[in-house]
């Protein structure tokens, strides 16, 4: 326990509280932990675990982050931890300058077919923007183009394609005009060709057939798109 020199089973006893009772109180009343069997517990909300993992990684090494991001991004369960880690790199004065360099390297070295890495990069880019820091426009444009290609290629798992599409929207989708009130502009409409599409998520994914080409237009203030038959 943090270098106290005490065995794990004695840590609560050192404070005058039986370790078993303290453990049960922590599991039952804190709302933070849930029992996973004998001598095992985990955080009820994984965000705590993901944040602490990011803090631990940051504390162990201030170098070699690019390789870690490239490797761990391929495992979806690491996505939030990598976002927390990037935020930590950006927030610390000693490593703040490295955040931009890290993101630059990831953008330049990532192929448009690597949906998992592009999704993580999109999150990191949003974190920078929310902190009032921006990448050079040329680099943002490079990211935007890779995201666009990834969306339009139509390959890869549906969940990853959705994440990449959302990232493109946040970075700025060049295919969408600035003012959607211009109903007569062809750029305000998107054609969905006739064909069979997969819809839903998880075990609820199923195929849906579009018999004729459809044109979709999103009206400002409306959550549902307006459609017309081509």
N, C-alpha and C positions, 0 to 999 in steps of 0.2 A: 504493500500500500504506500506508494509514493516515497519509498526509501525510509520508512519508519523503522525498519529493522525487525518488525514484528511479523510472525506468521499471519497469513490472511485470516485464519480462524480466530486470531486473538485481537484483531483490530478493534472490534466493537467492545470486547471485554476490557480493553485498556481504558475506555471511557466510563467503565463501571456498569455497562449494560450488557447482558448476555448476548453473545453474537447471534444465536438462533432467534431470539425474540426481536432483536433489532432488524434482522434480515426479513422476518415475517412482516414486521411493521412497514418496512420499506416497500416490500412487494404488495402489501395490501392497501396501504394508505397514501403512498406518494403519487400514484398515477403515472410514474415514470417507467417502472419496470414490471415485467410479467414473468412468472415462473415458467421455465421450460424443462422441468424435471429436476431430479436430484442434483443439487449443487450447481444448477445452471439457471440463468436468467438473461433476459434481453430487454432492450428498451421497447416500451409500448409503441412509441412513435419512432420509426427508423430515422427520422431527421436528426434526432439527438445523436444517434450512432454515426450517421454520415458526417455530421459536423465535427464530432470528436475525432473521427478517423482523419479528416482533413487537417485538423489542428496537429495531430500526431505526426502526420507526414511532413507538414511544414516545419515542425520542430526538429525532425530528424535530419532533414536535408534542405538546403537552400539552393541546390543546384540540380541539374538533370531533370527538370520538370517536364520538358518537352517529350522526352522518351516515355515518361510515366503516363502522360496524357494520351499519347498515341497507343500505348499498350492497353491501358485500363478503359479507354473509351469504347473498346470492342465488347465490353461486358456492360449491359444496360444498367445493372444494379449499381455501377460506379458513377453514373451520370451526376447525381446530386453531390456526391463527395467531391468530384472534380470541380463542380461549380463553386462549392464552398472553398475549396483549395485556391482557386483562381481569385476569389474575392479576398482571401487572406493575403495572397501575394500582393494584390493591388492596394490593400489597406495599410500595409506595413511600410513605414518610411524607408527601411533598409532594402526592401525588395520592390517597391512601387515601380521603379523604372524598368524592372525586368518583366512586368506584366505585359506591357506593350510589345516588347521584343519576343516574349513567349508566344503571344497571339499572332504576331507577324510570321514567325517561323511555322506555326501550326497551319496557318492559311496557305502559305507558300508550298508546304510539303504535303498537303492533303489533296488527294484526287477527288474529283466530283462524284466518283462512285462510292466513296467511303462515307455512307450516310451517318453512321454512328459518330464518327469524328466530326463531321459537319454540324451535327446537332449540338454537340458539346461546344464547338467553336461559336455557334450561334448564341448559346447561353452566355458564354464569356464576353462576347461582343455586347450583349445587352447589359451585362453587369458594368462594363466600362462606360457605356452611354448613360446609365443611371447614376453613375458617380461623377458625371460631368466631364468625362474624358473621352476623346475621340481618336480613332485611327486616322491616318492620312486617307483622303478620299480615294486615292488610287488603290490602296489596300482594301478599303471597304468595297470598292467596285469589283475587285478580284474575288472577294468573298461572295458578293451578290451574284456574280456570274457563275461561280461554282454551285451555289445553292440553286440557281435557276436551272442549270443543266441537270442537277440531281433530281429536281422535281419533274422535269420534262422527260427524262429517260424512262420513267415508269418501271424501274427495276428496284428490287429489294423488298424487305418486309414492309407491310402496310403501315405498321406503327412508326417505323423509322421515317418513312416517306412523309407521314403526317407531321412529325417533329421538324423535319427539314423544311416543309412547306410553311410551318408557323415561323421558323427562323427567318425564312425569306421575307415573310410579311413584316417582321420586325425590322429587318435591315432595310427593306424598301424594295418591293416587287416592281421591277421596271415594266412589267406588262400591264400594270394598273394605272389608269390616269389619275391625276391629282384631284379632279373634281368629278365625282360620280353623278352629279346632277345633270351632266351633259348627256342626256339620254340618246342623242342622235349620233354620238361618237362610237365608231366601231370598237374602239379600245375599251369602252365601258362594258362590253359584252364578251362573254366567254362561251365558246361552242364546246359542248360535250358530245362527241360523236356517238352514233348508235353503236351498241355493243354490249358485252356482258362485263359487269363491274362487281368487285367484292366490296361489301359494305358491312358495317358493324365492327366489333372489336372482340378480342379474346375468343372464347368458344362460340360467341354469337355471330361470327363472321359468316356471311352467306352471299351467294351470287344474286345479282339483280340485273335484269336485262332492260336496256334502254332501246326501244324499238326504232326511234327516229332521232335524228340529231336535235339537240336542245340548245338554246341560247339562254344563258343565265346573266341576270343583272341584279346587283344589290342596291336597293334604295336606301338612302341615308335615313337612319332612325328605325329601320326594319331589320329584324334578325333573320328573316326568311327571304331567300332570293326570289325575284320575279323571273318566270321562265316563259319562253315562247318556243314554239316548234319551228325549226328552221325550214 
